[in-house]
Amino acid sequence: MELSDANLQTLTEYLKKTLDPDPAIRRPAEKFLESVEGNQNYPLLLLTLLEKSQDNVIKVCASVTFKNYIKRNWRIVEDEPNKICEADRVAIKANIVHLMLSSPEQIQKQLSDAISIIGREDFPQKWPDLLTEMVNRFQSGDFHVINGVLRTAHSLFKRYRHEFKSNELWTEIKLVLDAFALPLTNLFKATIELCSTHANDASALRILFSSLILISKLFYSLNFQDLPEFFEDNMETWMNNFHTLLTLDNKLLQTDDEEEAGLLELLKSQICDNAALYAQKYDEEFQRYLPRFVTAIWNLLVTTGQEVKYDLLVSNAIQFLASVCERPHYKNLFEDQNTLTSICEKVVVPNMEFRAADEEAFEDNSEEYIRRDLEGSDIDTRRRAACDLVRGLCKFFEGPVTGIFSGYVNSMLQEYAKNPSVNWKHKDAAIYLVTSLASKAQTQKHGITQANELVNLTEFFVNHILPDLKSANVNEFPVLKADGIKYIMIFRNQVPKEHLLVSIPLLINHLQAESIVVHTYAAHALERLFTMRGPNNATLFTAAEIAPFVEILLTNLFKALTLPGSSENEYIMKAIMRSFSLLQEAIIPYIPTLITQLTQKLLAVSKNPSKPHFNHYMFEAICLSIRITCKANPAAVVNFEEALFLVFTEILQNDVQEFIPYVFQVMSLLLETHKNDIPSSYMALFPHLLQPVLWERTGNIPALVRLLQAFLERGSNTIASAAADKIPGLLGVFQKLIASKANDHQGFYLLNSIIEHMPPESVDQYRKQIFILLFQRLQNSKTTKFIKSFLVFINLYCIKYGALALQEIFDGIQPKMFGMVLEKIIIPEIQKVSGNVEKKICAVGITKLLTECPPMMDTEYTKLWGIHGPL
């Protein structure tokens, strides 16, 4: 593609169409852009459009398209073609920083993200002048430019927070510190001075505080891995200024918005994070600053309101106290009973209250509420922080803290008992407080793994949780219902089995609740209970114990999918899948109805797949229903094919990329269930499976290989007679896969199936070429994975065709090659093979080589008997 006005105009038109709400216009435009993005100059056309277009909407669209293009294509993947030509890469890196800094903020953010994606791959080795170019811009004095640099630096360096330690990482961080630490510190000091100069100028302060937030985030990233010498030497400058900013209260920066955090709150919350980092990791160096920060943050907590905009600040401030109270060095700060009481009364209890904003989220934004509460993404919520503080305090003061909170719990429950319909929030706080007190260690998989022995969890369950769940009205007090169900989930390993068994029909009943949170929690609790393990690693609950509830369980689970807001609820679908897995044969009488409902759901979601987890569990449920039914009655496979094939055809014809691998996997399962020859409907599909376009998408490869294996296992004779002309195509697929380091094992799966199942005469003419291809790959790119797969293959070949045939094919390629393979590959590498079946294949193959290959007894190969690999 040339950098011409005509191409710019064409690109503009298609970008406009990608914004059209009509799929008939939008999708062809998206397809067109996808088809041309591999052309040289395509990214440069997007950048030119960004720079020259007069239409702001097109500029923003071009910036987003460019960022997504970089995200998809910049990384160079081994064994795959380079998707962006070198000339374009050089041109992009030469122009993007300047373009980013001269663009409006909305576009600047997109280009900043693109720079960080490029930087992750190319910085510092392939982009050595990036830092210099960025640091030089600090001298501009233009804070629009400076904030662009800071934003880019933040997106580039924030990965240091979660990277594993390595010499390469240390080298990169040292290079960054040498170039960036001093200019950043100077900028920090200069910005604070400017804040004093412009203390009465609201618009100037907003720009300056945006800079201070980014500078504080960069401080966190650069100090995360270790305490750099530069920052240790300049700790006074940073900590004094952080403390000053923490205690600052400028009326001009306060906002009227109760929901959105203002610049002042965002800055202070980041400073709390920075102080917590130093308190946790560099406590010795930070010790003399700590008391000042504890005092400042304590004052912040007791003077900050309950509005949502303060949530991040308050949670970070509490997390700071939590990180401090866990450290033995600072134990003395919390020893006094009055201090503990004050923390409990003024910090923990107020921040565990269920506020109007929480109630609103519970009712109107249930997906976000569940994500925060159930999936542990509530790291920045007040409740989570307060819970962490309780856990931290219990580390050294478990007895006193439990005593103080027990009083609060009793008083809250008494308030609730006086007037439940008005005071239900008191009970909610009490349940949350008990959960916080009792939880010492927790995992997503097992719930609480270590509990506070001073809290009687079973007694609390019987007296305060079960009564709510036994209530006939599943829609009454939905928050308390959700609390009770969550209590069962969290403490499932501490509550005795007999109580859990009592709760199962109650949970099934709550699948009918109107509240999305309540029926989602009920589904999730059932799923978690059904995965619990008892003695001998068997499931804690047997199919026989759940049998009395089978019909109502399955009915309510599928009904829950019809409730408003839950048509693609992944927790419900996961519970359906888990119920099938636990109940096994008990679900067979209901399968005709269930598979109809699953097929209807599959057809509906295939129109616009948007929930990957839901889709995965749905296909798992379909596969389980096939396996369980066909195990008892193999002939039932025909009924499943009748139910599913129409939907599968539609998915394949509409090229629903997300579902195609699943369709191939289910078809493999159906085909494997057939005991006789392959039905003609499958054979009609076989030639299409060899088309190169299907194999271009890496996500299709494992499913396609398994489907071809099923064809070979069930219909090798049919393929050899009726589709012999397709064998070269089959071997072509093998050749493509074997050339890739990422997919070579899939190539061997296919090859092993060809050797194992195809009639020998149908592959005779190709055998030598197969070995030549394998040796070429060994010569060009030898990896441990390839060698292990190669060893399994040659031993399988030996079992299938005989040891002499193996020796002859090696020596037919090159004289004495058999000896070289034995000496250089088989003997030294055979012990690396893993997997029980693979080891058995190798053991039988080696035995055949030793006992059934005459040249091993009477030629120069006899010398190899004295060689052995490492023991």
N, C-alpha and C positions, 0 to 999 in steps of 0.2 A: 504493500500500500504506500503510495507516495504521499508526501506532506503537501497536498494540494488543496486549494479552496473547494474543489468539487468533493473531495473525500471528507473534508470538514463539514460540508453541508449535509452529505449523506449521513455522517455520524450524528449530527445534530438531530436530523429527522428521526433516526432510529432511537436515540436517547429519549426524545419526546414520547415516542410510542411506548417505551418501557414504563412510562408513568401513567398510561391509560388504564382506567379501571376495567375495561372490557378485555377479558382473557383472549378473545379472538384477535385483538390488535396487539396486546402486550406480549403474548407468548412468541409469535413469529419474530417480533423485534428482538426479544431476548435470545432466541435461537440464532438469529442473524449475527448478533454481536459475539455470541459464543463461537460461531463458525469462522469469524474473521480475526479473533483475538490472537491466533497463532501467527499472523502475518507480521513481517517486519514493519516498524514504524507505528503500529497500532497504539502502543502506550504513549508514544510521542504525539500522536494526533489528539489523544485525550488531554495531555498536558497543554498542547497548543490551544485547544478549545477552552480549557480552564483560564488561560491567560487572555485570550482575545475575544471570547464571546461576550456580547452585551446583555444576554439573557441570564439573570442570576439563577433561575431555576435550572437551566441547562448547565451552568457552572457547578452548582452543587451536585447535580446528577452525575456529571463527568467526574467530579472528585470522588464520589462514592464508588462509581464504576471502576475508576483507576485503583482505589484502595483494595477493592475486592479482587481485581485482576492481579495485583501484586501478591495478595494473600494466597491466591490459588496457584500462582505460577513462578514466584521468585525462587523458591527453594529448588535446588538442583538435586533430583532424586537419582540415586545410583541405578543403573540399568534402564533408566528412562531418558527419552530425548530432552535436551535443554529447551524449555518452552519459550524462553525469551532470548533472542539472539544477543551476542556479546556487544554489538554496536549500540543496541537499544539500552542495555544495562549501563554502559558507560555514559550514554547521553542522559539517562534518567538521574544517575548519581551526580552528574555535573550540574544539573539544573534544578533539582527538586527542592533543595534547601532555600535557595533564593526565592523560588516561586511560592513556597510555603510561607515564608516570612513576609512576602508582599501581598498575601491574599487576605480577604476578610476572615474573621475568626471561625465562622462556620466551615469554610473550606480549609482553613489552616489546621483545624483539628483532624480532618480526614487525611491531609497530606502528612501531618505529624505522625499519624498511625502508620501510614505507608512507609515513612522513613524508619520507624522503629522495626517494622517487619523486615525491611531490607537490612537494617543494622544488625538484627539478630543473626542473619546469615553471613553478612559481609564484613561487619565491624569486628575487630580493627584491621585484620589482615588485608581485606580487599577494598577497604574504604578508609585508609589511614588519615586522610585529611578532613574527615567529618568533624572531629572534635575541634580542630583548629578553626575551621569555618564557623562553628557554632560559638566558640568562646570569643572570637573576634567581634561578633555581633553584640556582645555585652557593652562594648564601647559606644554603641550607637546612641545611647541615651533615649531611644524610642521604646517605650515599654510595650507597645504592640509587638515589636520585633523581639524584645527581650523575653516576653511571655511566650512567644512562639518557640524560642530556643529552649526555655525552661520546660515547656510542655513536651517538646520532642525528647529532651534529655530524660524527663521523668518516664516517658513510655519506653525509652531505650534501656534505662538503668533499673527499672523496677523488677526486672527478672532476677536481679541479684538477691532479692528477698527469698526466692524459693529454689535457686540453683544449688546443686550438690557441690561440695567443695572439690576443687581440682586445681592442679598447677596452671592449667589454661585459664581458669576463672580468675585466680590470683593475679596472673600476669595482666589480664585485661583490666581488672579493677585498679591495679597499680598504675597502669597507663592512664586510666581515666582520672585517678586522683592527682597524678603529677600534672595533668593538663587542666583539671577542672576545679579542684578543691580550693585553691587560693582565689581564683576569679569569683567562685560562688560565695566564698566568705566575704570578699570585698563588696560584692553585689548586695549581700545580706545586710552588711553594715550601712551601705549607702542608701538602701531602700528604707531602713528604719529611720535614718536621718531625714529622708524625704517625707516620711510619715509625720514627723514632728513639724517640718516646714509647712506641710499642707494639711495640718490637723483640722482646719476648718473648711476644707474643700472636699465635699462628698464624692464628686466624680473622680478626682485624683486619688482619693483614699481607696476607692473601689479597685482601681487598676493596681495600686501599690500592694493592697492586701491580697489580690489574686497572685501577684508575684511571690509574696511571703508564704502563701500556702504551697505553691510549687517548690519554693526553696526548701521548705520544711519537709516536703515529701522526698526531695532529692537527698536531704540530710539522712533521712531514715534508710533509703536504699543504699547509700554509700557507706553507712555504718553497720549494716545488718550482718554481714559475714564475719567481720572482725572490727576491732577498734583501730582505725587507721592512725598512724603516728601524727599526721597533720591535725586531725580533729582532737586528738588527746592534747596536743600542744596548744590548741586554740579553744579548748573546752570552756574557758572563762568567757570568751566572747559569745559563744553560742548559747551557753546555759543562762548567762545573765540576761541576754536579750530574749530568750525563750520565756524566762520567768517574768520579765517586764510585760511581754505580750500576753501572757496568761492572766495577768492581773489588770490588763487594760480594759476600759469600758468606754468606748467612744459612741456617743448617742447617734452620730451621723451614720454609723455602720449598723445600727439596729434596724430590724425589718418588722413590718406589721404582719407579714405572712406567718401564720401559726404552723404551717406544714413544712415549708421549705427552709432548710438551714441557711443562715446568712454567712457572709465571708468571715465575720468575727468568730462564729461558732465553728466553722470548718477549720479555721487556723488553730483555735484553741484545742479542738479535738485531735488534730495532727500533732500538736506539741505534747499532749497527753500520751500519744502513741510513742513519740520520740523519748519522753522521760521514762516510760515503761520499758522500752528497749534497753536503755542504759541501766535502769534499776535491775533488770533481769540478767543482762549479759556482762555488764561492766561495772558491777556494784562497787568494787574496790575504788575505782577511779571516780565514780559518781557519788561516793558516800558523802562528801562534804556539801554537795548541792541538794541531797535528797530531802532533808528536813524542810527546806524552803518550798520545795515542790509539793511535799505532802500537805503542808499548811495551805498553800495556794489552791491546790486541787480540792482539798476538804472544803474550803470556803466557797469554791465554785459549785460544789455539789449541794451545799445547804442553801445556796442563794438562787439556784437555777430552777425555773418553773417546770411544770409538767407538760408543756406544749411539745408537739411532735418535732418541731424544728430543733429542739435541744437534745433529741434522742441520741444522735451520734456522739455529741459532746459528753453527755452524761455517761453513756455506756463506756466510752474510752477512758473517762475519768475514773469510773468504778474499776475498769480493767487494770488501770494503773495501781489502784489500792490493792486489788487482788494479787497482782504480780509482786508487790512489795511485801504483803503479809505472808506470802509463801516462803520468803527467803529467811534463813536462820539469822542472818546479820541484823535484820530489822525487827526481829521478834519482840524486842523490848518496847517498840513503839505501840504495841497493841495489848500488852500484858494487863494493864489496868482494867478492872471490871467495868468502871464507868466509861472507859473508851469503847469497850466492846458493846456496851448497852447503847451508847450514843450512835455507833456505826449501825447497829441493828435498827434503831428507832428512826434515825434521820436519813439513812442511805438505803438500807436493804428493803425495809418494809414499804416505804413510799414508792420505790421503783419496781415493786412486785404487783402493784395495783393494776387491775384491768381497767384501762381508761376508755373514755368514749371513742377515741381513735382506734383502739384495739377492737372494740365492739363493732365499729364500722367496717374494719378490715375483715373481721370474722364473717359478717353478713354479706358484704358487697364485693370483697376482693379475696374470696376464699382461697384461690390458687396461691396467691402470695402469702397468705396467712399460713397455709399448710407447708409451703416451701420453707418458711422461717421456723415454724414450730416443730415440724416433723422431720425435716431433712437436715436440720442443724445449720441452716444458713442464717440463723438469728444472731450471728456474732456481734452485730451492731445494735441489738435491742437492749433496752434497759433491763428487762427480765433476765435475759441470758447473762448479762454482766453481773447483776445482783446475785444470781445463782453461783457464778464463778467466785464471787467474793465470799459467799457463805462457805463454799468448798475450800477456799484458801484459808479462811479463818479456822475451819475445823481441823486443819493440818496440825496446828499446835494447841488449839483451844477447843477441842471437840466437846468436852463436858460442859464448860460454861456457856458456849454458844448454843448447844442443844437445849440447855436449861432456859436460856433467855427466849429462844424462839418457840419452845414448847408453850410458854406462857402466852405468846402472841397467837399461836395456832388455836389454843383453847378459847381465848377471848374472841377470836374471829368466828369460830364455830358457834359460840354462844350467841353472838350477834345475828348470825344466819338463822339459828333456830327460833329467834324471837319473831322474825318476819321473813320467811324464805323468799317470797316474791319480790321484796324490796331489797333485801340484804344479800342476794345471791353472790355478789362480787366478793363479799367477805369469805365465803367458802372457797371460791376460786383462788383467792390469795393464799388461804390456808393450805389447799392441796399443793399449790406451787411451792410453798414454803417447806412443806413436808418432803416433797420431791427433792428440793435443793439440799435439805439437811441430810437426807438418806443416801444421796448419790455420791459415792466416793470415786467410782470409776465406771465408765460407760462405753459401750461400742454400739455401732449401728446394727451389727449382726446379732448380738446377744443381749442388748439392753443393759441393765445395771449388772456389772460383774463384781462389784465390791460395794457393800452397803454399810451405813452407820449402824452399829449394833445397838446403839442407845434408842433407836426408833423402831417401834413395833409395827412393821409394815402390814402384817396379816390382820392385826386388830383394827388398824385404820381402814383397811380394805373392807372388812366385814361391817364395821360400824358406819363408815361414811361414804364408801364408793358404791358398794352393792345396792343400798337402798335407792340411790338415784337411778341406777341401771334397771332396777326391777319395776320402776314406775311404769304404769300402763301406757302413759302418753309419751311416745318417743320424741315428740316435738317440744316438750316442756323443758325450760332451762337448758337450751342447747349447749351453752358454754360449759355448764357443769357436766353434761353428758360427755362432751368431748374430753373434759378433764379426767373423768372417770375411766373412759376407754384408754386414754393415754397412760394413765396410772397402771392399767393392766399390761399395756405394751412394755412400759419401762421396767416394771418390777416382776415380769413374768417368770424370772428365775428365782425370785424370793417368795412369791405367793405359792402355797402348796397346790399340787395338781388337782385335788378335789375341788378347790375353789375356782381354779381356772376352768374346769369342766362345767361347773355351774354357770360360769359367765358366757360359755359358747352360745347357748340359745339366746341369751340376752343380746349378745353382739349381732347375731343373725337378725334379731328383731330390729336392731338399730340401723340395719341396711336400708330400712324403709323411711328413715328420718328425712324430712324435707331439707334440713341444713346440709349443705355440701360438705362442710367440715365434719359433721357427725357421721354421715354414712361413709365418708372416705376413711375416717379413723377406724370405724367398725370393720371395714374391709381390710385395712392394713393390720389391725390387731389380729383378725382371724388368720391372715397370711402368716404373720409372725408366730402365732401359736402353732400353726400346722408345720412349721419348720423346726420346732424345738426338738432337741434330741434327749432321749432317756438312756437307760442302761444299754450297753452293747451298741451304742451309736444308732439305735433304731429311733424312729420318730416317737416322741413322747405320747402322742395320741394315735391310737390305732384306728383303722378304717371301721372296725366294729364299734368302737366307742362313739364315733361320729355318725354311724349309720342311721340312728333314729332321726337325725336332723337333715339327711341328705336332700330330700325333696324341697324342704323350705329353704335350705341353704342355697341350692342352685337357683330356685325360683327368685329369691330375694336378690341374689347377686346380679342376675340378668335384668331384673326389674330396676335395680339401682342405676344401670346404664341408661335407662329411659328417663331418669329424673333430670330436671333442668340443671344445666351446667356440668353434667357428668357423663355426657354421651361418649367422651373419650377419656374417661378417668383411669389413669394407669394403675392406681391402687386397686380398683375394683377388678380390672382385667388380670392383674397379678394374683389376686385372691382366687379368681376363677381357675387360673392355671394351677395354683397350688392345691386347690380343692380336688381338681382332676388327679393330680399327682398322688395325693394322699389316699383318695377313695378308690382309685383303680377300678376293679370290676363293678363296684357298686354304682358307677355312673352309667353303665351300659344301657339299662332300660330307658334312660333319658336322652341318649345320644341323638336319635333322630331329630328331636326338638332342638337340642343344643347346637348341633352342627348347622341347622337352618338359621338359627339366630346369629351364630358366628359368621356364617357366609354373608348374611344380610349386612352385618356390621362391617365386614371386609369390603364389600362392594361400596358401602357408603364412604368409608374413610379413604378408599383408593382414589376418590375424586380429588382429594386434596390432603395428602398425608402430612400431618403437622406434629404428631406426638410420637417420636421414635420409640419411647419405652412402651407406650400403649400398643403400638403395632407389633413390637417384638413379643410381648406377652400374648397377644391375640394369636399369632402364628404358633407360639409354643402350645397354647391351648388346643389349636387345631391338630397339631402333630400328636399331642397326648391322646386326643380322642381317637385318632386313627390307630395309634399303637395299641391302646387298651382294647379297642373293639376288635381289631384284626388279629390280635393275639388269641382272643377267644373264638373268633369266627373269621378266618382269612377271606372267605367269600364276600364279606361285607365291604371289601375294598372298592367294589363296583359302585356301591351306594355313595361312597365318599367322592369317587370320580364324577359321578352324575351331579352331585351337589356343588363341587368346587370348580370343575373345568370351565364352565361358562364364565365365571368370574376371572379365573386365571387367563383365559383367552383375552378378555377385555383389558386386563392389566398389561399383558404382553403387547397387544395391539396399540394401546395408548402410551406405551413406553414409560410406565410409572417406575422410574429408576429405583426409588426407595424399596419397592416391593418385589422387583424381579428376582433378586437373590433368594428371598423367602419362597417365592413360587417354585423356583428350581429345587430348593431343599425339600419342600412338601412333595413335589413330583417324584423326587428320588425315593422318599419314604413310601409313596404309593407303589412305585415300580418295584421296589425291593420286596413288597408284600406279595406280589404276584408270584405264584409257585411255578407256573408253566412258562410258555413262550411270551415274548413281549406282545401286548395287544397292538393292533394296527394303528390305533390312534397315537400311540407313543412313537412308533416307527416313522410316522409321517413327520414328526417333530425332529427326529434325529439329524437329518442333514442341516437343519437351521441352527442347531447347537454348535456347529463347526464354523459358522460364519465369523470372520475376524472381528467384525464390529462389536460382537458380544464380549469378546475377550479383551477389548480395549479398556473396559471399565474394571479396575482391579477388584471392586467389591463383588463382582459376579464370579470371580475365578473359583473360590472354594466351592460354591454351590454348583457351578457348572461341572467341575471335576467330579464332584460326588454323583451328579446326575449321569455323567458319562460312565462312571464306574458301575452304576446300577444297570445301565444299558448292557455293559460288557458282561456283568455277572449273570443277568437274566436272559440275555439274547445274543450271546457271542456267535452262535451258529447261524442265527437269522442275519446278523450283520455280515458274517463271512460269505453267506450265499446271496442274500438279496441286496446287500449294500457294500459289496466288496470294493466298489469304486470310491467308497468314503474312507477306506482305511488310510490312504495317504493324507487325507484331511485330518484324521485322528492323530496321525504321527506329526502332522504340521503343528497341531496344538501342543503336542509334547515338546517339539523343537522350540516353539516360542517360549514356553514356560521354563524350559531347562536353561535358556539363555539368561534368565533373570535371577539374581541372587535372592530377591524377595519371594519368588514363586517357584524356585527349582524343586522344592519338596512336593509341590502340587503336581509338577511334571512327572516326578517319580511315582506318585500315587497312581497316575493315569497309566504310566508305562508298566508298573507292576500288575495292574488289572489286565492290561493287554496280554502280557506274558502268561498270567495265571489262567485266563479264561478263553482267549481266542484259540481256535484250532491252529496247531503249529504250522500247517502248510499255508495258512492265510498270511502269516507274517514272515515266512522264510526269506523272501526276497528283500526284506527290509532290515533283517537282523544286523548284518554287518554295518550298515549305515547308522543304525542306532548306536552301536558301540563307538563308531568313529566320532559321532556328535558328542558322546559323553567324554571321550578322551580329549577332544578339542576344548571342551569346557574345563576339564581338569587342568589342562596345560595353561589356559588363559586366565582362569580365575578359580583357584582352589580354595574352598572354605571348609571348615569342619562340618557344617550342616550338609554340604554337598557330598563329602566323603562318606558320612554315615549313611546317607540315602543310597549312595552308589554301592556301598558294601551290602546293604540289604538287597538291592536289586540283583547283584551278581550271584548272591547266594540263593535267591529265589530262582534265578535262571538255571543255576546248577541243579536245584531240586526238580525243576520242571523238565529240563532237557538233558540232564546228566552231566557229570563232572567232565567227561571226555569232550562233550560238545562245547563246554565253556573254555577248556584248554585250546581246542581247535580254533574257536572263533578269535581268541586273543592272538594266537600264533599265526592265524591267517591274515591278520591286519599287519603284523610285523613279527618276523622270527624272534623267538625267545621272549616275546612280550609277556606271556603268561608268568614267567619267572620274575620279571620286573614288577608286575602287579602284585604278585605274592610277597616279594621282598620289600617293596617300597610302600605298599598300601595295605594289603590284607593283614599281614603279620603285625606291623606296628600300630595299626589303627583299629583293629577289630574290637578291642575292648571299650572303645568310645561309644559303640552302638548302645542306645538306650531303648526302653520299651520292651515289655514281656514278649509280645508277638515277634518284634524285630529280632530280639535276642535268640528266640527259638529258631527263626528262619536261618540266622547266621550259624547257629550250632549244628543244625541238620545239614546245611550247605557245606560247612567246613568238614564235617564227618564224611560226607560224600566225596569231597575232594581228596581226603586222606585215604579213603578205602576203595574208591571206585574209579580212580584216574591212573591207568597204567604208567603214563610218563612220570608220575611221582615216584615210581618204584625203580625205574631202570634207565633214567637219563640224567642229564646234568642237574635236573630239579631235585635229585636226592640230597644234594648238599643243604637244601633249605630245611631239612628235618632238624638240623642242629640249631636253627634260629628260633628264638621266641621273643615275643613282645614283652613290654614291661609288666611285671606281676602286680 
